[in-house]
Amino acid sequence: MNVFIGLDVSLASTAICVLGPQGIIVEELQAESEPEALVRAIVALPYSIDTIGLEAGPLSQWLSKGMEEAGFDVVMMETRLVKAALKAMPIKTDRRDAQGIARLLQLGWYKPVHRKSVSSQEIRALLTARKSVQQAIINLELSMRGVLRNFGLKLGHVTRIRYEARVRELVEQNEILSASTEALLRARAQLRAELAELDAAIADLAKQDDVCRLMMTMPGVGRIVALTVKSAIDDPTRFVRSKDVGPWVGLTPRRTQSGEMDIVGQITRAGDRALRTALYQAAMILMHRGSPNWLQAWALRVAHRRGSKRALIALARRIGVVLHRMWRDGTPFRYAQSSPATV
């Protein structure tokens, strides 16, 4: 008997639902959220396993890799679709979620998610660490501004280099304030040193990577954007057309149509938030500070017709498309285009 298996993964344990023909639940069990434990539990089942499905999440890549190496066909399912389907159940438990995932798998009503390679996950970990340290520095600086503002001491506009000197200048007459701000300044200095080390590691990684060097031939695309695009897409061949990158990253307009109602709204924001942010930042630089090129000229024409906000979104979407095509073809960015660009 061929069965479908749905897994509802939590940090400590995983609920397992085995679904037979006609949607009959033939077995339910639990196992530790470890690849070896899941493989042992599934191998012990006296059935022919068709497919194993689990919702994409923090542990899913690791668990699915372990089960695939054991010879099982494993599918990671897109989170939004799974949540929308499971939301219809009046009672939500791990056991019922595993049942719902198994039924979605059997019906084929799911969207598979690509499992990233180990190298892509490592790049993403490095970029995430940099973002966390950078955000911690910003939070410290904002905290200092807030503390000083309570005493009428205003930092005002100050450069990164002049920041410490300006803070010390404001608190030099107050011993208690000086002690509190010195602690924050020491923490800020340490975080800035860590950020510099991470930036150096990222620069070396981008310099040694052929794909990143190729992407950085486009104006506005630096090492952070290039590494973000590479780690997010991972395998360029999984997109049949380069134009599929735009909807996948959530940079296409949301549309709601029913009868005579047809509303085109803001972008869907589906997909990788870090990639969407990186493409938008690249669009800002390319449109306002980049060297003159056909892509910038196209964006300026769109801005003239539709406004700068829509033009930036359209440019971010098109940058993703062009970068994917450059990656697929192995060709650097061309500043001039032989044929006219189409919107």
C-alpha positions as CSV (number, residue, x, y, z in Angstrom):
1,M,0.0,0.0,0.0
2,N,1.4,3.4,-1.1
3,V,1.1,6.1,1.6
4,F,1.8,9.8,2.0
5,I,3.5,11.1,5.1
6,G,2.9,14.5,6.6
7,L,5.3,15.9,9.2
8,D,4.6,18.8,11.5
9,V,8.0,19.9,12.8
10,S,8.6,21.6,16.1
11,L,11.9,22.2,18.0
12,A,11.8,19.1,20.2
13,S,9.5,16.6,18.4
14,T,7.7,16.0,15.1
15,A,4.2,14.8,14.6
16,I,3.9,12.2,11.8
17,C,0.7,11.3,10.0
18,V,0.6,8.4,7.5
19,L,-2.2,8.7,5.0
20,G,-3.3,5.8,2.9
21,P,-5.6,5.5,-0.2
22,Q,-8.9,7.5,-0.2
23,G,-7.4,9.8,2.5
24,I,-7.6,7.2,5.3
25,I,-5.3,7.8,8.2
26,V,-3.5,4.5,8.7
27,E,-1.0,5.5,11.5
28,E,0.0,8.5,13.7
29,L,3.1,8.7,15.7
30,Q,5.8,11.1,17.1
31,A,9.6,11.2,16.8
32,E,12.4,13.6,17.8
33,S,13.1,16.4,15.4
34,E,16.4,14.8,14.3
35,P,17.0,13.3,10.8
36,E,18.2,10.0,12.3
37,A,15.1,9.6,14.6
38,L,12.7,10.5,11.7
39,V,14.4,8.0,9.4
40,R,14.2,5.3,12.0
41,A,10.5,6.0,12.6
42,I,9.6,6.0,8.9
43,V,11.7,2.9,8.0
44,A,9.8,0.9,10.7
45,L,6.5,1.6,8.9
46,P,5.2,-1.5,7.0
47,Y,4.2,0.5,3.9
48,S,5.5,1.7,0.6
49,I,6.2,5.4,1.0
50,D,5.2,7.6,-1.9
51,T,6.2,11.1,-0.7
52,I,7.1,12.8,2.6
53,G,6.0,16.4,3.0
54,L,6.8,19.0,5.6
55,E,6.3,22.8,5.8
56,A,9.3,25.0,5.0
57,G,10.8,26.3,8.2
58,P,14.0,26.7,10.2
59,L,14.7,23.0,10.6
60,S,13.2,21.8,7.3
61,Q,16.3,22.1,5.2
62,W,18.4,20.1,7.6
63,L,15.7,17.4,8.2
64,S,14.7,17.0,4.5
65,K,18.4,16.7,3.6
66,G,18.8,13.8,6.1
67,M,15.7,12.0,4.9
68,E,16.6,12.4,1.2
69,E,20.1,11.0,1.9
70,A,18.2,7.9,3.4
71,G,16.5,7.4,0.0
72,F,13.1,9.0,0.6
73,D,11.3,11.5,-1.7
74,V,10.9,14.6,0.4
75,V,9.0,17.8,-0.5
76,M,9.3,21.1,1.4
77,M,5.9,22.9,1.0
78,E,5.5,26.7,0.7
79,T,4.5,28.1,4.1
80,R,1.8,30.6,3.0
81,L,-0.2,28.0,1.2
82,V,0.1,25.5,4.0
83,K,-0.9,28.0,6.6
84,A,-3.9,29.2,4.6
85,A,-5.1,25.6,4.2
86,L,-4.6,24.7,7.9
87,K,-6.3,27.9,9.1
88,A,-9.6,26.3,8.0
89,M,-9.4,23.7,10.8
90,P,-11.4,24.8,14.0
91,I,-9.0,22.9,16.3
92,K,-5.2,23.3,15.8
93,T,-2.8,20.8,17.2
94,D,0.4,19.3,16.0
95,R,-1.4,16.0,15.2
96,R,-4.0,17.8,13.1
97,D,-1.4,19.9,11.4
98,A,0.4,16.7,10.3
99,Q,-2.9,15.3,9.0
100,G,-3.5,18.5,7.0
101,I,0.0,18.5,5.5
102,A,-0.4,14.8,4.5
103,R,-3.8,15.6,2.8
104,L,-2.3,18.6,1.0
105,L,0.5,16.3,-0.2
106,Q,-1.9,13.6,-1.4
107,L,-4.1,16.1,-3.2
108,G,-1.1,17.9,-4.8
109,W,-2.4,21.2,-3.5
110,Y,1.0,22.7,-2.5
111,K,3.9,24.6,-3.9
112,P,7.4,22.9,-3.5
113,V,10.2,25.0,-2.0
114,H,13.8,24.7,-3.3
115,R,16.2,23.4,-0.7
116,K,19.3,25.5,-0.7
117,S,22.8,24.2,-0.9
118,V,25.1,24.2,2.1
119,S,27.2,27.0,0.6
120,S,24.2,29.2,0.1
121,Q,23.1,28.7,3.7
122,E,26.6,29.6,4.9
123,I,26.6,32.8,2.8
124,R,23.1,33.7,4.2
125,A,24.4,33.0,7.8
126,L,27.3,35.4,7.2
127,L,25.0,38.1,5.8
128,T,22.5,37.6,8.7
129,A,25.3,38.0,11.2
130,R,26.4,41.3,9.6
131,K,22.8,42.6,9.6
132,S,22.4,41.7,13.3
133,V,25.6,43.5,14.3
134,Q,24.8,46.5,12.2
135,Q,21.3,46.7,13.7
136,A,22.8,46.4,17.2
137,I,25.1,49.4,16.5
138,I,22.1,51.5,15.3
139,N,20.1,50.5,18.4
140,L,22.9,51.6,20.7
141,E,23.3,54.9,18.9
142,L,19.6,55.6,19.1
143,S,19.6,54.6,22.8
144,M,22.4,57.1,23.5
145,R,20.5,59.9,21.6
146,G,17.4,59.1,23.7
147,V,19.3,59.2,27.0
148,L,21.0,62.5,26.2
149,R,17.8,64.1,24.9
150,N,16.2,63.7,28.3
151,F,18.8,66.2,29.7
152,G,18.4,68.6,26.8
153,L,21.6,67.4,25.2
154,K,21.2,67.1,21.4
155,L,23.7,65.2,19.3
156,G,22.3,66.6,16.0
157,H,23.7,65.6,12.7
158,V,27.1,64.0,13.3
159,T,29.4,61.7,11.2
160,R,30.4,58.2,12.2
161,I,33.9,59.4,12.9
162,R,32.9,62.4,15.0
163,Y,30.2,60.5,17.0
164,E,32.2,59.5,20.0
165,A,33.9,62.9,20.4
166,R,30.5,64.7,20.2
167,V,29.0,62.4,22.9
168,R,31.9,63.0,25.2
169,E,31.8,66.7,24.6
170,L,28.1,66.8,25.6
171,V,28.5,64.8,28.9
172,E,31.9,66.0,30.1
173,Q,30.3,68.1,32.8
174,N,28.2,65.3,34.2
175,E,30.0,62.4,35.9
176,I,27.0,60.0,36.0
177,L,26.1,60.6,32.4
178,S,29.7,60.3,31.4
179,A,29.9,56.8,33.1
180,S,26.8,55.6,31.4
181,T,27.7,56.8,27.9
182,E,31.2,55.5,28.2
183,A,29.9,52.0,28.7
184,L,27.7,52.4,25.6
185,L,30.6,53.8,23.6
186,R,32.8,50.9,24.5
187,A,30.1,48.5,23.3
188,R,29.7,50.5,20.1
189,A,33.4,50.4,19.4
190,Q,33.5,46.6,19.9
191,L,30.5,46.1,17.6
192,R,32.1,48.3,15.0
193,A,35.3,46.3,15.1
194,E,33.2,43.1,14.7
195,L,31.3,44.7,11.8
196,A,34.6,45.6,10.1
197,E,35.8,41.9,10.4
198,L,32.5,40.7,8.9
199,D,32.8,43.2,6.0
200,A,36.3,42.0,5.3
201,A,35.1,38.4,5.2
202,I,32.2,39.3,2.9
203,A,34.5,41.3,0.6
204,D,37.0,38.3,0.3
205,L,34.1,35.9,-0.3
206,A,32.6,38.1,-3.1
207,K,36.1,38.7,-4.6
208,Q,36.8,34.9,-4.9
209,D,33.3,34.1,-6.3
210,D,33.0,34.2,-10.1
211,V,29.2,34.7,-10.0
212,C,29.5,37.6,-7.6
213,R,32.2,39.3,-9.7
214,L,30.0,38.9,-12.8
215,M,27.0,40.5,-11.0
216,M,29.1,43.4,-9.7
217,T,29.7,44.5,-13.3
218,M,26.2,46.1,-13.0
219,P,26.1,49.6,-11.5
220,G,24.5,49.7,-8.1
221,V,25.3,46.0,-7.4
222,G,28.0,45.6,-4.7
223,R,29.2,42.6,-2.8
224,I,26.3,42.6,-0.3
225,V,23.7,42.6,-3.1
226,A,25.6,40.1,-5.2
227,L,26.0,37.6,-2.3
228,T,22.4,38.1,-1.3
229,V,21.2,37.3,-4.9
230,K,23.5,34.3,-5.2
231,S,22.5,32.8,-1.8
232,A,18.8,33.4,-2.4
233,I,18.5,32.0,-5.9
234,D,21.2,29.3,-5.3
235,D,20.5,27.5,-8.5
236,P,19.6,29.7,-11.6
237,T,18.4,26.7,-13.6
238,R,15.3,26.3,-11.3
239,F,13.7,29.3,-13.0
240,V,12.6,28.4,-16.6
241,R,12.4,32.1,-17.5
242,S,14.4,35.0,-15.9
243,K,11.0,36.9,-15.7
244,D,9.9,34.4,-13.1
245,V,12.3,36.0,-10.6
246,G,10.1,39.1,-10.1
247,P,7.0,37.3,-8.9
248,W,9.1,34.8,-6.8
249,V,10.7,37.6,-4.8
250,G,7.4,39.5,-4.3
251,L,8.0,42.5,-6.5
252,T,4.9,42.2,-8.7
253,P,1.6,44.0,-7.9
254,R,-1.0,42.2,-5.9
255,R,-4.3,41.7,-7.8
256,T,-7.8,41.0,-6.5
257,Q,-10.5,40.2,-9.1
258,S,-14.1,39.1,-8.6
259,G,-16.9,39.8,-11.0
260,E,-16.8,43.5,-12.0
261,M,-14.2,44.2,-9.2
262,D,-10.6,44.2,-10.4
263,I,-8.1,45.8,-7.9
264,V,-4.4,46.1,-8.6
265,G,-2.7,46.9,-5.3
266,Q,0.8,47.1,-3.8
267,I,3.5,44.5,-4.4
268,T,2.8,41.0,-3.0
269,R,5.9,40.9,-0.7
270,A,6.0,37.2,-1.1
271,G,9.3,35.4,-1.0
272,D,12.7,36.4,0.4
273,R,12.6,39.7,2.3
274,A,16.4,40.1,2.3
275,L,16.6,39.7,-1.4
276,R,13.7,42.1,-2.0
277,T,15.5,44.7,0.2
278,A,18.8,44.2,-1.6
279,L,17.3,44.7,-5.0
280,Y,15.5,47.8,-3.9
281,Q,18.7,49.3,-2.5
282,A,20.5,48.4,-5.8
283,A,17.7,50.2,-7.7
284,M,18.1,53.3,-5.6
285,I,21.8,53.5,-6.3
286,L,21.5,52.7,-10.0
287,M,18.7,55.2,-10.6
288,H,20.3,58.1,-8.8
289,R,24.0,57.6,-8.6
290,G,24.9,54.9,-11.1
291,S,26.8,55.4,-14.4
292,P,24.5,56.2,-17.3
293,N,23.2,53.0,-19.0
294,W,20.2,51.6,-20.7
295,L,18.6,50.2,-17.5
296,Q,18.8,53.6,-15.8
297,A,17.3,55.3,-18.9
298,W,14.5,52.8,-18.9
299,A,13.7,53.5,-15.2
300,L,13.7,57.2,-15.8
301,R,11.2,56.8,-18.6
302,V,9.0,54.8,-16.2
303,A,9.4,57.5,-13.5
304,H,8.3,60.1,-16.0
305,R,5.1,58.2,-16.8
306,R,4.2,56.5,-13.5
307,G,6.2,58.3,-10.7
308,S,9.5,57.6,-9.0
309,K,8.1,55.1,-6.4
310,R,6.6,52.8,-9.0
311,A,9.8,53.2,-11.1
312,L,12.0,52.1,-8.2
313,I,9.9,48.9,-7.7
314,A,9.9,48.2,-11.4
315,L,13.7,48.8,-11.6
316,A,14.3,46.5,-8.6
317,R,12.2,43.8,-10.3
318,R,14.1,44.2,-13.5
319,I,17.5,44.2,-11.8
320,G,16.7,40.7,-10.4
321,V,15.7,39.6,-13.9
322,V,18.8,40.9,-15.6
323,L,21.1,39.5,-12.9
324,H,19.5,36.1,-13.3
325,R,20.0,36.3,-17.1
326,M,23.6,37.4,-16.6
327,W,24.2,34.4,-14.3
328,R,22.6,32.0,-16.7
329,D,24.5,33.3,-19.8
330,G,27.7,34.0,-18.0
331,T,27.9,37.5,-19.6
332,P,28.8,40.8,-17.8
333,F,26.4,43.8,-17.8
334,R,26.2,45.7,-21.0
335,Y,25.9,49.5,-20.6
336,A,24.3,49.8,-24.1
337,Q,21.4,47.7,-25.4
338,S,21.3,46.7,-29.0
339,S,17.5,46.5,-29.1
340,P,15.0,48.9,-27.3
341,A,14.1,48.0,-23.8
342,T,10.5,47.0,-23.2
343,V,8.6,47.7,-20.0
